[in-house]
Amino acid sequence: MTILSTNTKHQQLRLLAYLLASPITTTEARQILDIMHPAARIQELRELGHNIITFWQTVDTGKAKHRVARYVLLNGGNDG
């Protein structure tokens, strides 16, 4: 069983590992990685030199439409 730590560094590592394999949305980061404030972790990763870009998309949840961020890691990692 994997314990998902709420420690900031652990959240950054989980998010970066996921981004190395695939883009992720804000909603997916919350649901899959248990990161409640993905935008903050993305900003921190950017400050560490990771080239992450944001695309905005609208998703329909069945109840309403929401604008969410999709994060993409370019160049496979840290450019700094």
MOPAC internal coordinates of N, CA, C and O (Angstrom, degrees):
PM7 1SCF
backbone

  N    0.0000 0     0.00 0     0.00 0    0    0    0
  C    1.4523 1     0.00 0     0.00 0    1    0    0
  C    1.5385 1   108.21 1     0.00 0    2    1    0
  O    1.2310 1   120.56 1   -47.47 1    3    2    1
  N    1.3124 1   116.54 1   132.53 1    3    2    1
  C    1.4559 1   122.07 1   178.30 1    5    3    2
  C    1.5174 1   109.32 1   -94.13 1    6    5    3
  O    1.2310 1   120.93 1   -50.99 1    7    6    5
  N    1.3256 1   115.82 1   129.01 1    7    6    5
  C    1.4543 1   120.56 1   176.57 1    9    7    6
  C    1.5185 1   107.64 1   -95.45 1   10    9    7
  O    1.2310 1   120.90 1   -55.44 1   11   10    9
  N    1.3107 1   115.89 1   124.56 1   11   10    9
  C    1.4540 1   120.89 1  -179.48 1   13   11   10
  C    1.5189 1   109.23 1   -90.73 1   14   13   11
  O    1.2310 1   120.96 1   -75.47 1   15   14   13
  N    1.3183 1   115.76 1   104.53 1   15   14   13
  C    1.4557 1   121.54 1  -178.73 1   17   15   14
  C    1.5204 1   110.47 1   -73.36 1   18   17   15
  O    1.2310 1   120.65 1   -33.60 1   19   18   17
  N    1.3208 1   116.36 1   146.40 1   19   18   17
  C    1.4600 1   120.98 1   175.26 1   21   19   18
  C    1.5252 1   111.33 1   -91.03 1   22   21   19
  O    1.2310 1   120.10 1  -179.32 1   23   22   21
  N    1.3169 1   117.41 1     0.68 1   23   22   21
  C    1.4530 1   122.86 1   176.19 1   25   23   22
  C    1.5320 1   109.23 1   -57.12 1   26   25   23
  O    1.2310 1   120.36 1   -46.16 1   27   26   25
  N    1.3306 1   116.92 1   133.84 1   27   26   25
  C    1.4635 1   121.64 1  -176.74 1   29   27   26
  C    1.5189 1   112.18 1   -55.42 1   30   29   27
  O    1.2310 1   120.00 1   133.48 1   31   30   29
  N    1.3143 1   117.60 1   -46.52 1   31   30   29
  C    1.4662 1   121.41 1  -178.69 1   33   31   30
  C    1.5230 1   110.80 1   -62.23 1   34   33   31
  O    1.2310 1   119.97 1   138.77 1   35   34   33
  N    1.3180 1   117.67 1   -41.23 1   35   34   33
  C    1.4661 1   120.95 1   178.73 1   37   35   34
  C    1.5251 1   110.79 1   -64.90 1   38   37   35
  O    1.2310 1   120.55 1   140.56 1   39   38   37
  N    1.3338 1   116.55 1   -39.44 1   39   38   37
  C    1.4592 1   119.80 1   177.08 1   41   39   38
  C    1.5286 1   110.69 1   -63.85 1   42   41   39
  O    1.2310 1   120.52 1   138.22 1   43   42   41
  N    1.3330 1   116.60 1   -41.78 1   43   42   41
  C    1.4688 1   120.02 1   177.51 1   45   43   42
  C    1.5274 1   110.72 1   -60.12 1   46   45   43
  O    1.2310 1   120.42 1   135.68 1   47   46   45
  N    1.3171 1   116.80 1   -44.32 1   47   46   45
  C    1.4657 1   121.32 1  -179.20 1   49   47   46
  C    1.5223 1   111.89 1   -64.35 1   50   49   47
  O    1.2310 1   120.16 1   137.74 1   51   50   49
  N    1.3304 1   117.29 1   -42.26 1   51   50   49
  C    1.4735 1   120.75 1   177.74 1   53   51   50
  C    1.5233 1   110.22 1   -61.92 1   54   53   51
  O    1.2310 1   121.27 1   134.49 1   55   54   53
  N    1.3325 1   115.17 1   -45.51 1   55   54   53
  C    1.4585 1   119.96 1  -177.89 1   57   55   54
  C    1.5168 1   110.98 1   -65.30 1   58   57   55
  O    1.2310 1   119.94 1   135.39 1   59   58   57
  N    1.3167 1   117.72 1   -44.61 1   59   58   57
  C    1.4548 1   121.14 1   179.27 1   61   59   58
  C    1.5267 1   111.31 1   -62.97 1   62   61   59
  O    1.2310 1   120.07 1   137.38 1   63   62   61
  N    1.3077 1   117.47 1   -42.62 1   63   62   61
  C    1.4647 1   121.14 1   178.19 1   65   63   62
  C    1.5281 1   110.54 1   -59.84 1   66   65   63
  O    1.2310 1   120.56 1   138.22 1   67   66   65
  N    1.3162 1   116.53 1   -41.78 1   67   66   65
  C    1.4659 1   120.39 1   179.16 1   69   67   66
  C    1.5215 1   109.77 1   -65.54 1   70   69   67
  O    1.2310 1   120.64 1   134.59 1   71   70   69
  N    1.3380 1   116.37 1   -45.41 1   71   70   69
  C    1.4672 1   120.91 1  -178.06 1   73   71   70
  C    1.5263 1   112.56 1   -63.72 1   74   73   71
  O    1.2310 1   119.91 1   151.95 1   75   74   73
  N    1.3101 1   117.78 1   -28.05 1   75   74   73
  C    1.4603 1   120.38 1   176.94 1   77   75   74
  C    1.5286 1   111.30 1   -64.39 1   78   77   75
  O    1.2310 1   120.62 1   155.06 1   79   78   77
  N    1.3167 1   116.41 1   -24.94 1   79   78   77
  C    1.4656 1   121.42 1  -178.90 1   81   79   78
  C    1.5157 1   113.41 1  -100.79 1   82   81   79
  O    1.2310 1   120.50 1   149.65 1   83   82   81
  N    1.3584 1   116.65 1   -30.35 1   83   82   81
  C    1.4618 1   118.77 1  -170.77 1   85   83   82
  C    1.5286 1   110.84 1  -166.34 1   86   85   83
  O    1.2310 1   120.26 1   -29.34 1   87   86   85
  N    1.3363 1   117.11 1   150.66 1   87   86   85
  C    1.4648 1   118.97 1   170.35 1   89   87   86
  C    1.5234 1   110.10 1   -63.17 1   90   89   87
  O    1.2310 1   120.84 1   -17.43 1   91   90   89
  N    1.3219 1   116.00 1   162.57 1   91   90   89
  C    1.4657 1   120.06 1   179.68 1   93   91   90
  C    1.5234 1   109.61 1  -146.02 1   94   93   91
  O    1.2310 1   120.78 1   -35.12 1   95   94   93
  N    1.3233 1   116.12 1   144.88 1   95   94   93
  C    1.4612 1   120.89 1   175.51 1   97   95   94
  C    1.5197 1   109.88 1   -93.54 1   98   97   95
  O    1.2310 1   121.28 1   -14.12 1   99   98   97
  N    1.3143 1   115.16 1   165.88 1   99   98   97
  C    1.4566 1   121.09 1   175.84 1  101   99   98
  C    1.5268 1   110.29 1   -56.39 1  102  101   99
  O    1.2310 1   120.72 1   134.16 1  103  102  101
  N    1.3184 1   116.22 1   -45.84 1  103  102  101
  C    1.4648 1   121.67 1  -179.12 1  105  103  102
  C    1.5253 1   111.13 1   -62.28 1  106  105  103
  O    1.2310 1   120.32 1   135.60 1  107  106  105
  N    1.3325 1   116.99 1   -44.40 1  107  106  105
  C    1.4684 1   120.64 1   179.24 1  109  107  106
  C    1.5272 1   111.20 1   -63.45 1  110  109  107
  O    1.2310 1   120.29 1   139.15 1  111  110  109
  N    1.3292 1   117.05 1   -40.85 1  111  110  109
  C    1.4680 1   120.00 1   179.36 1  113  111  110
  C    1.5269 1   110.65 1   -60.96 1  114  113  111
  O    1.2310 1   120.83 1   141.19 1  115  114  113
  N    1.3161 1   116.02 1   -38.81 1  115  114  113
  C    1.4667 1   119.49 1   177.89 1  117  115  114
  C    1.5134 1   111.40 1   -67.73 1  118  117  115
  O    1.2310 1   120.48 1   134.09 1  119  118  117
  N    1.3343 1   116.68 1   -45.91 1  119  118  117
  C    1.4623 1   121.15 1  -174.88 1  121  119  118
  C    1.5280 1   112.77 1   -76.45 1  122  121  119
  O    1.2310 1   120.24 1   134.14 1  123  122  121
  N    1.3172 1   117.15 1   -45.86 1  123  122  121
  C    1.4644 1   121.05 1  -173.24 1  125  123  122
  C    1.5253 1   112.03 1   -84.34 1  126  125  123
  O    1.2310 1   120.68 1   137.44 1  127  126  125
  N    1.3319 1   116.31 1   -42.56 1  127  126  125
  C    1.4666 1   120.45 1  -172.89 1  129  127  126
  C    1.5243 1   114.07 1  -102.69 1  130  129  127
  O    1.2310 1   120.11 1   176.14 1  131  130  129
  N    1.3252 1   117.39 1    -3.86 1  131  130  129
  C    1.4626 1   122.64 1  -179.74 1  133  131  130
  C    1.5289 1   111.73 1    58.51 1  134  133  131
  O    1.2310 1   121.29 1  -135.72 1  135  134  133
  N    1.3509 1   115.13 1    44.28 1  135  134  133
  C    1.4577 1   122.13 1   176.80 1  137  135  134
  C    1.5197 1   106.92 1  -111.90 1  138  137  135
  O    1.2310 1   120.43 1   -70.37 1  139  138  137
  N    1.3034 1   116.79 1   109.63 1  139  138  137
  C    1.4593 1   120.62 1  -173.18 1  141  139  138
  C    1.5275 1   114.03 1   -77.73 1  142  141  139
  O    1.2310 1   119.67 1   157.36 1  143  142  141
  N    1.3284 1   118.24 1   -22.64 1  143  142  141
  C    1.4654 1   120.84 1   179.00 1  145  143  142
  C    1.5373 1   108.92 1  -129.34 1  146  145  143
  O    1.2310 1   120.78 1  -109.00 1  147  146  145
  N    1.3401 1   116.12 1    71.00 1  147  146  145
  C    1.4655 1   120.18 1  -176.67 1  149  147  146
  C    1.5237 1   113.66 1   -57.81 1  150  149  147
  O    1.2310 1   119.54 1   144.84 1  151  150  149
  N    1.3239 1   118.49 1   -35.16 1  151  150  149
  C    1.4630 1   120.50 1  -178.09 1  153  151  150
  C    1.5267 1   111.53 1   -59.63 1  154  153  151
  O    1.2310 1   120.14 1   142.53 1  155  154  153
  N    1.3181 1   117.33 1   -37.47 1  155  154  153
  C    1.4627 1   120.60 1   178.37 1  157  155  154
  C    1.5250 1   110.82 1   -66.41 1  158  157  155
  O    1.2310 1   120.21 1   137.22 1  159  158  157
  N    1.3377 1   117.20 1   -42.78 1  159  158  157
  C    1.4625 1   120.47 1   179.37 1  161  159  158
  C    1.5279 1   110.48 1   -66.18 1  162  161  159
  O    1.2310 1   119.85 1   142.48 1  163  162  161
  N    1.3239 1   117.90 1   -37.52 1  163  162  161
  C    1.4626 1   121.85 1   177.28 1  165  163  162
  C    1.5182 1   109.65 1   -62.84 1  166  165  163
  O    1.2310 1   120.08 1   134.56 1  167  166  165
  N    1.3202 1   117.46 1   -45.44 1  167  166  165
  C    1.4636 1   121.25 1   179.32 1  169  167  166
  C    1.5291 1   110.97 1   -60.35 1  170  169  167
  O    1.2310 1   120.74 1   138.16 1  171  170  169
  N    1.3128 1   116.18 1   -41.84 1  171  170  169
  C    1.4628 1   120.13 1   178.64 1  173  171  170
  C    1.5275 1   111.26 1   -63.40 1  174  173  171
  O    1.2310 1   120.61 1   137.99 1  175  174  173
  N    1.3327 1   116.44 1   -42.01 1  175  174  173
  C    1.4695 1   120.32 1   178.00 1  177  175  174
  C    1.5283 1   110.75 1   -64.24 1  178  177  175
  O    1.2310 1   120.48 1   141.44 1  179  178  177
  N    1.3224 1   116.70 1   -38.56 1  179  178  177
  C    1.4707 1   119.81 1   175.72 1  181  179  178
  C    1.5215 1   110.64 1   -61.83 1  182  181  179
  O    1.2310 1   120.43 1   137.37 1  183  182  181
  N    1.3186 1   116.77 1   -42.63 1  183  182  181
  C    1.4690 1   121.23 1   179.97 1  185  183  182
  C    1.5299 1   111.27 1   -64.58 1  186  185  183
  O    1.2310 1   120.47 1   155.88 1  187  186  185
  N    1.3246 1   116.71 1   -24.12 1  187  186  185
  C    1.4624 1   121.65 1   176.08 1  189  187  186
  C    1.5232 1   111.82 1   -83.68 1  190  189  187
  O    1.2310 1   120.47 1   178.80 1  191  190  189
  N    1.3360 1   116.70 1    -1.20 1  191  190  189
  C    1.4558 1   121.17 1   175.40 1  193  191  190
  C    1.5115 1   116.43 1   104.30 1  194  193  191
  O    1.2310 1   119.38 1  -176.35 1  195  194  193
  N    1.3142 1   118.80 1     3.65 1  195  194  193
  C    1.4587 1   121.21 1   179.59 1  197  195  194
  C    1.5251 1   110.23 1   -79.77 1  198  197  195
  O    1.2310 1   121.20 1   -46.26 1  199  198  197
  N    1.3126 1   115.30 1   133.74 1  199  198  197
  C    1.4608 1   122.05 1  -176.97 1  201  199  198
  C    1.5353 1   108.82 1   -88.41 1  202  201  199
  O    1.2310 1   120.88 1   -89.28 1  203  202  201
  N    1.3167 1   115.92 1    90.72 1  203  202  201
  C    1.4659 1   122.42 1  -177.42 1  205  203  202
  C    1.5237 1   107.68 1  -115.73 1  206  205  203
  O    1.2310 1   121.20 1   -52.23 1  207  206  205
  N    1.3324 1   115.31 1   127.77 1  207  206  205
  C    1.4547 1   119.38 1   177.65 1  209  207  206
  C    1.5262 1   109.74 1  -110.97 1  210  209  207
  O    1.2310 1   121.56 1   -20.78 1  211  210  209
  N    1.3199 1   114.63 1   159.22 1  211  210  209
  C    1.4559 1   121.60 1  -177.66 1  213  211  210
  C    1.5134 1   110.04 1  -116.72 1  214  213  211
  O    1.2310 1   120.49 1   -49.20 1  215  214  213
  N    1.3186 1   116.66 1   130.80 1  215  214  213
  C    1.4583 1   123.59 1   170.09 1  217  215  214
  C    1.5195 1   106.48 1  -114.10 1  218  217  215
  O    1.2310 1   120.55 1   -39.74 1  219  218  217
  N    1.3135 1   116.56 1   140.26 1  219  218  217
  C    1.4599 1   120.28 1   178.18 1  221  219  218
  C    1.5118 1   109.81 1  -100.84 1  222  221  219
  O    1.2310 1   120.56 1   -41.70 1  223  222  221
  N    1.3147 1   116.53 1   138.30 1  223  222  221
  C    1.4617 1   121.47 1   178.21 1  225  223  222
  C    1.5192 1   109.45 1  -142.13 1  226  225  223
  O    1.2310 1   121.27 1   -22.85 1  227  226  225
  N    1.3117 1   115.17 1   157.15 1  227  226  225
  C    1.4581 1   121.32 1   177.20 1  229  227  226
  C    1.5187 1   108.25 1  -105.69 1  230  229  227
  O    1.2310 1   120.77 1   -51.23 1  231  230  229
  N    1.3260 1   116.13 1   128.77 1  231  230  229
  C    1.4570 1   121.30 1   178.51 1  233  231  230
  C    1.5214 1   109.14 1  -118.05 1  234  233  231
  O    1.2310 1   121.56 1   -34.78 1  235  234  233
  N    1.3150 1   114.62 1   145.22 1  235  234  233
  C    1.4602 1   121.01 1   178.86 1  237  235  234
  C    1.5178 1   108.00 1  -104.25 1  238  237  235
  O    1.2310 1   120.38 1   -62.72 1  239  238  237
  N    1.3136 1   116.88 1   117.28 1  239  238  237
  C    1.4600 1   121.48 1  -178.17 1  241  239  238
  C    1.5282 1   112.40 1   -86.60 1  242  241  239
  O    1.2310 1   120.74 1   176.55 1  243  242  241
  N    1.3148 1   116.19 1    -3.45 1  243  242  241
  C    1.4560 1   120.03 1  -174.66 1  245  243  242
  C    1.5149 1   111.40 1    96.35 1  246  245  243
  O    1.2310 1   120.85 1   157.58 1  247  246  245
  N    1.3091 1   115.98 1   -22.42 1  247  246  245
  C    1.4607 1   121.74 1   177.88 1  249  247  246
  C    1.5198 1   110.63 1  -108.54 1  250  249  247
  O    1.2310 1   121.15 1   145.65 1  251  250  249
  N    1.3386 1   115.40 1   -34.35 1  251  250  249
  C    1.4591 1   120.60 1  -178.80 1  253  251  250
  C    1.5200 1   108.73 1  -162.02 1  254  253  251
  O    1.2310 1   121.25 1   -11.74 1  255  254  253
  N    1.3216 1   115.21 1   168.26 1  255  254  253
  C    1.4545 1   120.69 1   174.71 1  257  255  254
  C    1.5248 1   108.49 1  -100.83 1  258  257  255
  O    1.2310 1   121.59 1   -41.04 1  259  258  257
  N    1.3400 1   114.56 1   138.96 1  259  258  257
  C    1.4579 1   120.44 1  -178.36 1  261  259  258
  C    1.5267 1   109.17 1  -130.51 1  262  261  259
  O    1.2310 1   120.82 1   -36.10 1  263  262  261
  N    1.3172 1   116.05 1   143.90 1  263  262  261
  C    1.4523 1   122.10 1   174.66 1  265  263  262
  C    1.5265 1   106.89 1   -91.96 1  266  265  263
  O    1.2310 1   120.68 1   -57.80 1  267  266  265
  N    1.3288 1   116.30 1   122.20 1  267  266  265
  C    1.4572 1   120.82 1  -178.64 1  269  267  266
  C    1.5231 1   110.01 1  -128.24 1  270  269  267
  O    1.2310 1   121.49 1   -24.77 1  271  270  269
  N    1.3156 1   114.75 1   155.23 1  271  270  269
  C    1.4604 1   121.01 1   177.43 1  273  271  270
  C    1.5224 1   109.78 1   -88.07 1  274  273  271
  O    1.2310 1   120.99 1   -38.66 1  275  274  273
  N    1.3273 1   115.71 1   141.34 1  275  274  273
  C    1.4701 1   122.26 1   169.74 1  277  275  274
  C    1.5214 1   105.82 1  -115.83 1  278  277  275
  O    1.2310 1   120.87 1   -57.57 1  279  278  277
  N    1.3243 1   115.94 1   122.43 1  279  278  277
  C    1.4572 1   121.63 1  -176.59 1  281  279  278
  C    1.5233 1   110.03 1  -100.90 1  282  281  279
  O    1.2310 1   121.61 1   -44.26 1  283  282  281
  N    1.3354 1   114.52 1   135.74 1  283  282  281
  C    1.4631 1   121.28 1  -179.34 1  285  283  282
  C    1.5287 1   108.56 1  -128.70 1  286  285  283
  O    1.2310 1   120.99 1   -51.83 1  287  286  285
  N    1.3130 1   115.72 1   128.17 1  287  286  285
  C    1.4648 1   121.87 1   175.92 1  289  287  286
  C    1.5227 1   108.92 1   -88.39 1  290  289  287
  O    1.2310 1   120.57 1   -59.21 1  291  290  289
  N    1.3237 1   116.51 1   120.79 1  291  290  289
  C    1.4642 1   120.96 1   178.55 1  293  291  290
  C    1.5141 1   110.89 1   -94.57 1  294  293  291
  O    1.2310 1   120.71 1   -27.17 1  295  294  293
  N    1.3133 1   116.24 1   152.83 1  295  294  293
  C    1.4622 1   123.33 1   175.80 1  297  295  294
  C    1.5167 1   114.07 1    62.94 1  298  297  295
  O    1.2310 1   120.62 1  -166.27 1  299  298  297
  N    1.3325 1   116.42 1    13.73 1  299  298  297
  C    1.4554 1   120.29 1   173.74 1  301  299  298
  C    1.5196 1   116.67 1    69.59 1  302  301  299
  O    1.2310 1   119.54 1  -172.07 1  303  302  301
  N    1.3123 1   118.49 1     7.93 1  303  302  301
  C    1.4558 1   115.81 1   176.99 1  305  303  302
  C    1.5054 1   115.08 1   162.13 1  306  305  303
  O    1.2310 1   121.46 1    30.94 1  307  306  305
  N    1.3076 1   114.81 1  -149.06 1  307  306  305
  C    1.4612 1   123.33 1  -172.78 1  309  307  306
  C    1.5179 1   110.50 1   -78.50 1  310  309  307
  O    1.2310 1   120.95 1   -56.90 1  311  310  309
  N    1.3233 1   115.78 1   123.10 1  311  310  309
  C    1.4513 1   121.65 1   179.89 1  313  311  310
  C    1.5219 1   112.12 1   -94.32 1  314  313  311
  O    1.2310 1   120.51 1   172.72 1  315  314  313
  N    1.3372 1   116.63 1    -7.28 1  315  314  313
  C    1.4555 1   120.50 1  -174.92 1  317  315  314
  C    1.4953 1   114.09 1   -92.27 1  318  317  315
  O    1.2310 1   120.10 1   180.00 1  319  318  317

